[in-house]
Every structure is written in C-alpha cells, then in structure tokens.
C-alpha cells in the first residue's frame, strides 16, 4: 500500500510517507514513534524533566506512543471510509437518476 505523492486527497502524513516512498505502516512507525520518543528523551536527559514520581522516564510514554499510532491509523481508516461512501453515493446517484422518468 504505497501511495503516490500526487494524491491530494491523502492526509498530510500519508503524503509525507509517499514523498519518502515508505509504505503506510513504516511511515506510522516513523511519525508515531520517533518524534515523541526523541522529545521525551531530550526533556528527560537535557532539561531534567521528571515525568512521574519515580524520577525516571514515565510509564506513560508507551501509552502516548500507542495513542499516536492509533490516531494515525484511525484517521487514515476514516478517510478511506469517507472516500468509499462518496464513490457509493455517486454510483447510486448515477443509477437512480438514469432510471427515473423526467416529467
């Protein structure tokens, strides 16, 4: 499922994956895991941000990463479903409009 960069109906992150020639799952891992992991690590090691009562990197980080991946997959799924519904409505309109008699 590698998308083409010229498809303007795609979401911004799907166009980004297409620009780099990545399949969807690899792009989700790239966008969903790397930036939050890097920012969390920078906050912890450089600025000393403590994210929970233990003083270590929070156990919420895996939950954050899973949530980001879920949002990326679900938004892509919703876009595909809306496109399928649009195609269905167009076909339905064409078949019903052609069969109705005009007055």
Secondary structure, 3 states (H helix, E strand, C coil): CCCCCCCCCCCHHHHHHHHHCCCHHHHHHHHHHHHHHHHHHHHHHCCCCCCCCCCCCCCHHHHHHHHHHHHHHHHHHHHHHHHHHHHHHHHHHHHHHHHCCCC
